[in-house]
Amino acid sequence: MAKCPNCGTEVSKPERAFKNRFFHVEAYACKKCGHNFKFTG
């Protein structure tokens, strides 16, 4: 689960997830405020 940095709502499922050479990237979209954000790890 990820929290939206804009409004603090928890987003459970990423819209997209992919792995590049060095990182695993997950792209989320908040349904409450419409903010799009990514997490890398």
MARVORO-803659 format. One record per residue (C-alpha): x, y, z. Coordinates in Angstrom, 1 decimal, padded with zeros to 4 digits. Example, Ala and Ser with C-alpha at 12.3 -4.5 7.8 and 13.67 -1.06 7.14 Angstrom:
<recs>
((012.3; -004.5; 007.8))
((013.7; -001.1; 007.1))
</recs>
This chain:
<recs>
((000.0; 000.0; 000.0))
((001.1; 003.5; -000.8))
((-000.1; 006.8; 000.6))
((-000.9; 009.7; -001.8))
((001.6; 012.5; -001.1))
((-001.0; 015.1; -002.0))
((-004.0; 014.1; 000.2))
((-002.8; 011.1; 002.3))
((-005.3; 008.6; 001.0))
((-004.0; 005.0; 000.9))
((-003.8; 003.5; -002.6))
((-003.7; -000.3; -002.6))
((-003.0; -001.3; -006.1))
((-000.6; 000.3; -008.6))
((-001.8; 001.3; -012.1))
((001.5; 000.0; -013.6))
((004.5; -001.8; -012.3))
((007.7; -002.5; -014.2))
((011.3; -003.3; -013.6))
((014.2; -001.6; -015.3))
((017.8; -002.5; -015.0))
((018.3; -001.1; -011.5))
((014.9; -000.4; -009.9))
((011.4; -001.7; -009.5))
((008.9; 001.1; -010.3))
((005.3; 001.3; -009.3))
((003.0; 004.0; -010.7))
((-000.1; 004.9; -008.7))
((-003.1; 007.1; -009.4))
((-005.1; 008.5; -006.4))
((-008.8; 008.2; -007.1))
((-009.7; 010.8; -004.5))
((-007.7; 013.8; -005.8))
((-006.5; 012.5; -009.2))
((-002.7; 012.9; -008.3))
((-000.3; 010.5; -010.1))
((002.9; 009.4; -008.4))
((005.6; 006.8; -008.6))
((007.6; 004.8; -006.1))
((010.9; 003.2; -006.8))
((012.7; 000.5; -004.8))
</recs>
